[in-house]
């Protein structure tokens, strides 16, 4: 007399390794896409932004190209999103 064990039925609600890998791949892609979009928007905002301030009788205009750190930031972000 031999006792055979039966494997668990495939109707159980457990995830297989392939579906977990697929979920992880989709989630990773979404995170990378969100990072890409936010970096691209940061570059566009940095390049197109201007600000004018008036102190007493003096008027100052600030642009991204006035400061080398902002130029570096825009260039590095443009390289990173490629």
C-alpha positions as CSV (number, residue, x, y, z in Angstrom):
1,X,0.0,0.0,0.0
2,X,1.6,3.3,-1.1
3,X,0.4,6.8,-0.2
4,X,0.7,9.4,-3.0
5,X,0.8,13.0,-2.1
6,X,-1.0,15.3,-4.5
7,X,0.4,18.7,-5.4
8,X,-1.6,21.8,-4.3
9,X,-4.2,22.8,-6.8
10,X,-3.4,25.6,-9.2
11,X,-6.6,27.3,-8.3
12,X,-5.1,28.6,-5.0
13,X,-4.6,32.4,-4.9
14,X,-0.8,32.3,-4.5
15,X,1.5,34.3,-6.8
16,X,4.0,32.4,-8.8
17,X,7.6,33.6,-9.1
18,X,7.0,34.8,-12.7
19,X,4.1,37.0,-11.7
20,X,6.0,38.5,-8.8
21,X,8.9,39.2,-11.1
22,X,6.6,40.8,-13.6
23,X,5.0,43.0,-10.9
24,X,8.5,44.1,-9.7
25,X,9.5,44.9,-13.3
26,X,6.4,47.1,-13.9
27,X,6.8,48.8,-10.5
28,X,10.5,49.5,-11.3
29,X,9.6,50.9,-14.7
30,X,7.0,53.2,-13.2
31,X,9.4,54.5,-10.6
32,X,12.0,55.2,-13.3
33,X,9.4,56.9,-15.5
34,X,8.3,59.2,-12.6
35,X,12.0,60.0,-11.9
36,X,12.5,60.8,-15.6
37,X,9.4,63.1,-15.7
38,X,10.3,65.0,-12.6
39,X,13.9,65.5,-13.7
40,X,12.8,66.7,-17.1
41,X,10.3,69.2,-15.5
42,X,13.1,70.4,-13.2
43,X,15.3,71.1,-16.2
44,X,12.6,72.9,-18.1
45,X,11.6,75.0,-15.1
46,X,15.2,76.0,-14.3
47,X,15.9,77.0,-17.9
48,X,12.7,79.0,-18.4
49,X,12.4,80.7,-15.0
50,X,13.1,84.4,-14.4
51,X,12.5,86.5,-11.4
52,X,12.5,90.2,-10.9
53,X,12.9,91.8,-7.5
54,X,12.8,95.5,-6.5
55,X,14.6,96.7,-3.5
56,X,14.1,100.4,-2.8
57,X,14.9,101.9,-6.2
58,X,17.0,99.0,-7.5
59,X,15.6,96.3,-9.7
60,X,17.2,92.9,-10.0
61,X,16.5,90.1,-12.5
62,X,17.6,86.6,-11.7
63,X,18.0,83.9,-14.4
64,X,19.5,80.4,-14.2
65,X,22.5,81.5,-16.3
66,X,23.5,84.1,-13.7
67,X,24.9,81.4,-11.4
68,X,27.4,78.7,-12.4
69,X,25.9,76.3,-9.9
70,X,22.5,76.5,-11.7
71,X,24.2,76.1,-15.1
72,X,25.9,72.9,-13.7
73,X,22.6,71.7,-12.3
74,X,20.8,72.1,-15.6
75,X,23.6,70.4,-17.6
76,X,23.9,67.5,-15.2
77,X,20.1,66.9,-15.1
78,X,20.0,67.0,-18.9
79,X,22.7,64.4,-19.1
80,X,21.1,62.2,-16.4
81,X,17.7,62.0,-18.2
82,X,19.2,60.8,-21.5
